[in-house]
Amino acid sequence: MYQLNTTYFLIRNRKQRVWNNNGLYVNDGDIRGLYTTPAPSPQLQISYYPRYTGGSVSIVDALQAVGVESSFVSREKIAVKNGITGYKGSADQNNQLLYLLKNGKLIR
């Protein structure tokens, strides 16, 4: 421990910490270690159905072609996972699913 003008310098673990006479830590301008950053969140692994490369315009035929159950209940579950709420099997909803499947972006 060294004394210099009533301020004490303590050297620990190769870092210089400055303490004043009252025992309070004085920031020496180096803020590394004073703040912590949250640990990065683990990356979620998104699994997609295989890309459909056929020419059908039917989501039922396309799902069957890639080996996926194509019943209404199954398509309803797939729609929910892909952000399509209130799935009723309409042409627009089926086209959205088919578009995702053709681009390899239909989430399992």
C-alpha positions as CSV (number, residue, x, y, z in Angstrom):
1,M,0.0,0.0,0.0
2,Y,1.4,3.4,-1.0
3,Q,0.3,6.8,0.4
4,L,0.2,9.8,-1.9
5,N,-1.5,13.1,-0.8
6,T,-3.9,11.3,1.5
7,T,-5.2,9.0,-1.4
8,Y,-4.3,5.4,-1.1
9,F,-3.5,3.2,-4.2
10,L,-4.1,-0.5,-3.9
11,I,-2.8,-2.8,-6.6
12,R,-4.8,-6.0,-6.9
13,N,-4.9,-8.4,-9.8
14,R,-2.9,-5.9,-12.0
15,K,-5.7,-3.3,-11.7
16,Q,-5.2,0.0,-9.9
17,R,-8.0,0.9,-7.6
18,V,-8.0,4.3,-5.9
19,W,-9.6,4.8,-2.5
20,N,-10.0,8.1,-0.8
21,N,-9.6,8.8,2.9
22,N,-13.2,7.8,3.7
23,G,-12.7,4.3,2.2
24,L,-14.8,5.1,-0.9
25,Y,-13.8,3.9,-4.3
26,V,-12.7,6.7,-6.7
27,N,-13.3,6.0,-10.4
28,D,-10.0,6.4,-12.2
29,G,-11.8,6.8,-15.6
30,D,-11.6,3.1,-16.6
31,I,-15.2,1.9,-16.6
32,R,-14.4,-1.6,-17.8
33,G,-15.7,-4.1,-15.2
34,L,-18.0,-1.5,-13.6
35,Y,-20.9,-2.5,-15.7
36,T,-22.0,-5.9,-16.7
37,T,-23.7,-6.9,-19.9
38,P,-26.3,-9.6,-20.0
39,A,-25.3,-12.9,-21.3
40,P,-26.3,-13.4,-24.9
41,S,-29.6,-15.2,-25.2
42,P,-29.3,-18.6,-26.8
43,Q,-30.2,-18.8,-30.5
44,L,-33.4,-20.5,-31.2
45,Q,-33.1,-23.2,-33.7
46,I,-36.0,-22.9,-36.2
47,S,-36.8,-26.0,-38.1
48,Y,-38.4,-25.7,-41.6
49,Y,-40.3,-28.2,-43.7
50,P,-38.4,-29.2,-46.9
51,R,-38.8,-26.8,-49.8
52,Y,-41.5,-27.8,-52.3
53,T,-40.3,-27.7,-55.9
54,G,-43.4,-29.1,-57.6
55,G,-45.9,-27.2,-59.7
56,S,-49.1,-27.7,-57.8
57,V,-51.1,-24.8,-56.5
58,S,-52.7,-26.9,-53.8
59,I,-51.3,-26.7,-50.3
60,V,-52.6,-30.2,-49.6
61,D,-50.8,-31.6,-52.6
62,A,-47.6,-29.7,-51.8
63,L,-47.6,-30.9,-48.1
64,Q,-48.2,-34.5,-49.2
65,A,-45.4,-34.2,-51.8
66,V,-42.9,-33.3,-49.0
67,G,-44.2,-36.0,-46.7
68,V,-46.3,-33.9,-44.3
69,E,-49.7,-34.7,-42.9
70,S,-52.1,-32.4,-44.8
71,S,-55.3,-32.6,-42.8
72,F,-57.2,-29.5,-41.8
73,V,-56.1,-29.9,-38.2
74,S,-52.4,-30.3,-39.2
75,R,-52.6,-27.2,-41.5
76,E,-54.2,-25.2,-38.7
77,K,-51.3,-26.1,-36.4
78,I,-48.8,-25.2,-39.1
79,A,-50.6,-21.9,-39.8
80,V,-50.4,-20.9,-36.1
81,K,-46.7,-21.6,-36.0
82,N,-46.2,-19.4,-39.0
83,G,-48.2,-16.4,-37.7
84,I,-51.5,-17.1,-39.5
85,T,-54.2,-16.6,-36.9
86,G,-57.7,-17.7,-37.2
87,Y,-57.0,-20.3,-39.9
88,K,-60.1,-21.3,-41.7
89,G,-58.6,-22.9,-44.8
90,S,-59.3,-20.0,-47.0
91,A,-57.6,-19.6,-50.4
92,D,-55.6,-16.7,-49.2
93,Q,-54.4,-18.5,-46.0
94,N,-53.5,-21.6,-48.1
95,N,-51.6,-19.5,-50.6
96,Q,-49.6,-18.0,-47.7
97,L,-48.7,-21.5,-46.5
98,L,-47.9,-22.6,-50.0
99,Y,-45.7,-19.5,-50.6
100,L,-43.7,-20.3,-47.5
101,L,-43.4,-23.9,-48.4
102,K,-42.1,-23.2,-51.9
103,N,-39.5,-20.8,-50.4
104,G,-38.4,-23.3,-47.8
105,K,-39.6,-21.0,-45.0
106,L,-42.6,-22.9,-43.6
107,I,-41.8,-23.4,-39.9
108,R,-42.4,-26.9,-38.5
